[in-house]
Amino acid sequence: MADGMSGSTVPRRQLGRYLRDARGKARLTVKAAAEALEWSEAKIWRIETGQTSLRSLDVEAMCRIYGVDPDMTEALKGLAKETKTRGWWHAYGDVIPGGFDVYIGLEGAASAFQWYESELVPGLFQTADYARTLIMADNDVDAEEIERRVRLRMERQALLTRVTASPELRVVLNEAILRRPVGGAAIQAGQLNRLVEVAELPNVTLRVAHFTAGLHHGVMSGPFVILRFPMNGDGKETEPPTVYVDGFTGDLYLDKPQEIERYDRAFERIWEASLNEADSKKMFIEVAREFGS
């Protein structure tokens, strides 16, 4: 395929998103950026919409014009190198620094989520105490960095209630998430009460995959998120759907139609096998009481 369009589109889309944001922060129009780089406006547009690949040297030139700091420049140069033919695996500590969270850009741009979690409450629904417990357990960092990461996680939750274009979320939690006392009984009870609050949001539909569901599709698929993006004026998606799988040593991104279709089928079967919303909410309340809430 021409213009470097083979392979996963996820790295290109994310690179374009970050470069567009950087240009905006620099208060440069597409025309001004094109003139400074001696490129066409069409080339800037193709880059920012993820329709073309980009060399690291070109990324470096754009970052210099936009006044991007050195750490972010290195991360974006690494992102420019990341394309593979079968999805895209972002390995921590590879060409992209571990502290650069590629997923956040996708999350902020998505208009809809289909989400199955098997072990832990999703970050968008976590209380600060629950998040702090997880961050402390998974990272050898000082107290200041722990609190910075907790604040970032809490700030991300603003997308649930943002005034314009808040995303639609359909989420299934495995029952084990409710019963595992992360951080102790009090923290777990507080987290379950938070889930009750989240379930009241008009854009969130929350269900529980009860143990009695037996061998449902989530047992075989493992946790995953399907992200979908807004429609343009022609009724077409501005970006293709993407499946995100969070791994211990890296993140997997899938965006081929057959991959999306398979995860779509798995999610709908998990959804159908789960408790309805009312019974799920009742279960949050009952298990919270068991933890002493």
Helices and strands as residue ranges (DSSP letters): H 10-25, H 30-37, H 41-48, H 56-66, H 70-81, E 88-91, H 102-109, E 112-117, G 123-125, H 128-138, H 143-156, G 157-160, E 168-174, H 175-179, H 185-199, E 204-209, G 211-213, H 217-221, E 224-228, E 242-246, E 250-254, H 257-273, H 277-290
